[in-house]
Every structure is written in structure tokens, then in C-alpha cells.
Amino acid sequence: KNGTVEPIVVDFKTDRKGLVAEGEKAQKKFGNFPALKDLSGKHPVSALMEICNKRKWAPPDFLMIRDSGPDHCKHFLFKVLINGTEYKPNLASPNKKHAKASAATTALQALGLVPKESVISTTNFKNASDATT
């Protein structure tokens, strides 16, 4: 064990400059609220929950307004209450999950966070009798 021994020098960063991820640098502020990253690819209900959380609002409250039709072919309509404002889609949906997503999308559009053309279409759903096997 010959030679010189040098102590290990550890360099600690004491300021927060440079500790921001690349995606966070590009965020801009809208009023007091930070802009959300791209909402595309997120489920509308999740995106709405995230927005309410970031803005320090109560979580959105989804309420079923109506279920209509026979038991084998029901249609559901939900509304969502956010920060004292009620949002309701125009069309009923073939299942509860889609109805909630539709209400969330309507709210996101009204808040200006999602473009109007990204309306959830009920044409994505097919009846079992329409499926070819």
C-alpha cells in the first residue's frame, strides 16, 4: 500500500438551481395556477382530479342524474360539481364509466383545458350483437 492517499471530496449542491426536471422548466403560469402538462392520454376523470388537487379545490363530485332504458340497454347521464359549478354533458352514455368520463370532459372543456373537438364519442361502443366472431 504505497503511494499518496487523498481524501474523497464530496460536492454538495446548496441551492435549488439545476434541480428542476426538463418538463418542469417549460411550465408557464396561468394566473395563480401552474399550467398542467399535456392532458392527452390521461383519463378525463383523472385529469379533472389532478386539476382540482393542483388548484386546491375539493375533489369533483360525480352525481348520476338519470338512468333510462330497459335493463339490458340502459343509458346513464352524470353531472360533475366542481368548486360550486355544475357541468353536465348533453348526451347520455351506454355505461356509468363512460358517463363519468363524458361529464369530466365537459368540465375540462368548460374550464378551457381541453379543446371542444375532443368530445367523447359514443360511437366507440358496440353492441355484443354487432360484433362479428
Protein Blocks (a to p, Z undefined) as FASTA:
>chain_A
ZZjdddddddddfbfghiacfklmmpccehjbccdddfehiafklmmmmmmmmnopacdd
dddfbdcdjfklccddddddeehiacddfbdcfbfklmmmmmmmmmmmmnopacfklccc
fklpccfklpcZZ
